[in-house]
Amino acid sequence: MSLIPSRDWTYLAEGGKNVVFCYTGEDDTVWRNKVLRVAKSDLAICGSNNNSKRRREDHDHDDCDSEQDERFIIQKDDDDDYDFPSLMLSSFCEQDDLNPEEDGVNFFVQHVVRPSLGEPYVDLSRPVKMSRDFAARLHQDTIARNCIPPHRLNSWHSKPPSFHRGDTGTTPSTISAFLLTNHASSFSSSSCGNNDEDDVVVCSVEVKPKGASVTRSPLVHALHRIKLVQPNCRFTHMQTRKKERRLRSGYNPQQLFSLHLPHMQESCQQLSRHAQNNLQVWFHGKPLLPSRNNTVSTTATATSTTRQIWSQIWTDLVMEDGEDNTNRQTSEETNTNTSEKAQPQEFVLQRLVPQILKQEGKLLQNILHLQHLDVVDADGAILIYHHLVQTHCRGSMDDADQLIDDYFPCDCSTKLRFKKENNVTGEPQEQQQPSSFDNLVRCLTPSQCLDRYSPFPKPMGEDVDDFLEELDRFASHVSSIVIMEYNRREVLLDTSLQTATHLVNRLSLDACVYLLRNWLLSLAMCDISLFVSISKNKTPSGTDRSTCSDGRIGAQKTMTQTTDRSGCLQIPLPDHADEKNDTTSCCMERMVSCRYTVKVVDCDAKPAHKLRSRHEKELIFRAIFE
């Protein structure tokens, strides 16, 4: 396999832990339509070490050519012995052979996330071995291009703290990275078939749905009871904390997870009005929304370039081959100050994306299932973690973190397969439908959520049974707290907190790890991103596009995605959808037919060390409460 120069990889995006580079080389190789995810801590260390090495070399070789840019030494002649930077695919083992010690990222995704969310929605990454010199050049080149957001620069220049255990003191010659499909520019290889032309994505919409669960835990801190008094999801509470109203988002995760189309459309509309960092639109692999921009450009305020891009998206998705788009563009320019006609961005973000997510409602339901594994709230997780450290680990946070991070029972996938095969809901398989958000919240107790949806086996013992029984008892009347008189409410909450804290102090080591592992899984599901990649569905010659037998959406042209096939959706054009209400006239309407895939990204396991400083993040509820 040919080696790829570092300059063929361009900075795309980053989070708190990892940075993502996309392949921009011209060669049609295995790297095409791929992104490379690397830990920023590894890049920072390699870059720092390389700078020190180069300073020593410059001091020893003053006569070297200072104009030569070593970052771009990428060619190697056959007679040249120079060992240039390398990037190589690791040997890719079969899924059943994954070892958590060798590939902990894929092991967690394969055995926990994929069975829980559904295999069609989660792709496995491919391990990559990157030389330290290659990593150093990526690091230096990215900084030189000034493409890193200012608030992220510290993690590139300073050496972050290391949480790796078992360090032998030796420096490996390579670092680990992961190769994934670039969902911003192409479909997953397993979903696009063999036709390269069908692999092209018109646009991708990245949505961070955030957490939709509401706490029902008696372990909420006395000064954080705004969580119980105002039963909103965490994101909504965070918005109320912002002093400037213009910075607040009206997006409500509960609406998106409701699976009720009008509510889902409202949530996407609020996201498009105030995107923050929870919405991004990708066109040909490049972000359409400026970084750190809080508002999606509207027709009246967008730059000419943005309007042209949206017009191109509209043409690629809607217009027939050879159809003239002049009339549509004229209509948009004429109505820039009105909302009578739905504009391209409104069609994509407020009509098409909600319809796709509703059609793949099983995915949203499964994400919500895992979010509800937070049965103790962050305040309760802090108490359980401290109990684990002090009682079972002799005050060692390192030992406690290792117990939690290494908790991957060998039967976790077996348990999930058993649930799917035996239909734990008790309904006939063909009659099961995604439940609404309200039904999930009101009908399932904390212990039922763990029994039905946790991929981890519950430990045996009276301690965990008594603790979960207390959680169920409190959850059964938590809804009445909102309307309860203040003094009575405080007495009830104080008593419940004292009782639950006493039960926490009785939990065994296995029970603590079990509850914390579920809480961290819930936390991971609140921090994922959904990539909705959309392409035009090319109708085969001779096929009648208007034929439909199931109301407005043609049943023959609509199907959910599978592991080896993208999904398909038909919806009426905006102009027709608003004017025609008679479903019998469907055959007279013009339909938009598209292919799509919905993929979950950023679903890695959250490390246990996040529990060490979690109390600092919860202080914001104290400020809201006061």
Helices and strands as residue ranges (DSSP letters): G 6-8, E 9-14, E 18-23, E 34-39, H 40-60, G 70-72, E 87-89, G 95-97, H 104-108, I 109-113, H 114-117, G 119-121, E 126-131, H 132-144, G 150-152, H 154-157, E 174-181, G 196-199, E 203-207, G 222-224, H 226-229, H 234-241, G 245-247, H 253-256, H 261-273, E 279-283, E 286-287, H 304-318, H 326-334, H 344-346, I 347-352, H 353-359, H 361-371, H 377-387, I 388-392, H 397-405, H 412-422, G 429-431, H 437-443, H 446-453, H 462-476, G 478-481, H 486-504, H 509-525, E 529-536, G 555-557, E 567-572, H 574-579, G 583-588, E 591-601, G 608-611, H 614-625
